[in-house]
Amino acid sequence: MQTKKKNNNPEPAEVTRVRTPRKENKEVLAIVESMLGANHVKLRCMDGIVRMGRIPGSMKKKTWIREGDIVIAVPWEIQNEKADVIWKYTRPQVNWLERKGYLKS
């Protein structure tokens, strides 16, 4: 009978590459303020605008977005007060963004 070794001290995941917002695609960092239902969220974007964000179906199936999460949003060209959420950061990635000065906390 084999015994499994328990890993009581898991090492924190080291961040090697973090996706940053691409200015040429008009991407901005945003914080999820509240969940509005029906795949919509209220976003406080880093450019100072509060937008209504839409979570696309492909992202909704794979990732779980909650209040306080840091995401990348792409504002709509026609209505600037609306945006699509395209990326969600994990906790180690958020820590990296804070260290590098992307997030003003």
Backbone torsions as a table, in degrees:
resi	resn	phi	psi	omega
1	MET	NA	127.6	179.8
2	GLN	-90.6	143.2	175.6
3	THR	-107.7	139.4	179.1
4	LYS	-88.8	140.2	178.5
5	LYS	-84.3	128.3	178.9
6	LYS	-86.6	138.6	178.7
7	ASN	-102.1	92.2	-176.8
8	ASN	-76.3	-27.1	-178.5
9	ASN	-116.8	78.4	179.1
10	PRO	-68.1	135.2	179.3
11	GLU	-74.1	142.1	178.6
12	PRO	-65.0	144.9	-179.6
13	ALA	-65.8	124.1	-179.3
14	GLU	-83.9	131.7	-178.0
15	VAL	-88.7	121.9	178.8
16	THR	-104.5	-41.1	179.7
17	ARG	-135.0	132.8	178.2
18	VAL	-126.2	131.1	178.4
19	ARG	-73.2	127.2	177.7
20	THR	-109.0	156.7	-179.7
21	PRO	-63.7	136.8	179.5
22	ARG	-95.1	116.8	-177.3
23	LYS	-64.6	-33.9	-178.2
24	GLU	-67.2	-22.6	176.5
25	ASN	-97.8	7.6	179.6
26	LYS	62.1	32.6	179.4
27	GLU	-83.2	141.3	178.6
28	VAL	-132.1	151.4	173.1
29	LEU	-77.6	145.0	-179.8
30	ALA	-147.3	155.0	176.3
31	ILE	-111.0	133.3	178.6
32	VAL	-75.5	116.0	-179.7
33	GLU	-86.0	-45.7	-178.8
34	SER	-154.8	156.5	176.0
35	MET	-92.7	130.1	-176.4
36	LEU	-104.3	-9.9	-179.1
37	GLY	91.5	161.7	178.8
38	ALA	55.4	43.6	177.1
39	ASN	64.4	25.9	178.0
40	HIS	-117.9	145.3	178.9
41	VAL	-135.7	157.3	174.5
42	LYS	-97.9	123.5	-174.8
43	LEU	-114.2	136.2	170.4
44	ARG	-104.3	104.5	-174.8
45	CYS	-83.3	156.4	-178.0
46	MET	-71.5	-11.7	175.9
47	ASP	-88.8	8.3	174.0
48	GLY	91.4	2.5	-177.9
49	ILE	-104.8	137.2	173.5
50	VAL	-92.6	119.9	-176.1
51	ARG	-118.8	157.9	170.3
52	MET	-92.1	121.1	-177.7
53	GLY	-102.6	147.4	178.0
54	ARG	-114.9	131.3	177.6
55	ILE	-94.3	115.3	-179.6
56	PRO	-66.7	156.3	-175.8
57	GLY	-59.7	-38.0	-179.1
58	SER	-65.0	-34.2	178.9
59	MET	-81.0	-34.9	-177.8
60	LYS	-62.1	-34.8	-178.3
61	LYS	-72.9	-28.5	-172.5
62	LYS	-100.0	-37.0	-174.0
63	THR	-119.1	152.6	-179.5
64	TRP	-109.8	118.0	-177.2
65	ILE	-106.4	131.5	179.9
66	ARG	-127.1	171.8	177.5
67	GLU	-63.7	139.3	179.3
68	GLY	91.4	-7.4	179.2
69	ASP	-72.6	150.4	175.6
70	ILE	-98.4	128.6	-176.4
71	VAL	-133.9	167.7	169.6
72	ILE	-105.1	131.1	179.6
73	ALA	-123.2	148.4	176.0
74	VAL	-116.5	110.6	178.8
75	PRO	-63.0	146.7	177.3
76	TRP	-70.4	148.3	179.1
77	GLU	-72.1	-36.2	-175.4
78	ILE	-82.1	-48.1	-179.9
79	GLN	-116.0	108.3	-175.4
80	ASN	-71.8	-18.0	-179.3
81	GLU	-85.6	6.3	175.6
82	LYS	-124.6	153.1	-177.5
83	ALA	-152.3	161.2	173.8
84	ASP	-106.3	134.7	176.4
85	VAL	-85.8	126.5	-177.1
86	ILE	-119.0	-13.4	-176.3
87	TRP	-153.5	142.8	174.4
88	LYS	-122.6	134.4	-179.8
89	TYR	-89.8	146.5	173.5
90	THR	-86.1	171.1	-177.8
91	ARG	-61.2	-46.3	177.7
92	PRO	-62.3	-34.2	178.0
93	GLN	-68.0	-38.1	177.6
94	VAL	-64.3	-41.4	177.6
95	ASN	-61.0	-40.6	178.0
96	TRP	-64.2	-43.4	179.2
97	LEU	-61.8	-38.3	178.4
98	GLU	-67.4	-41.1	179.2
99	ARG	-64.2	-37.6	-176.7
100	LYS	-85.2	-5.9	174.6
101	GLY	90.8	12.2	177.2
102	TYR	-73.5	-33.5	179.9
103	LEU	-104.3	131.7	176.7
104	LYS	-96.7	98.3	-175.6
105	SER	-107.5	NA	NA
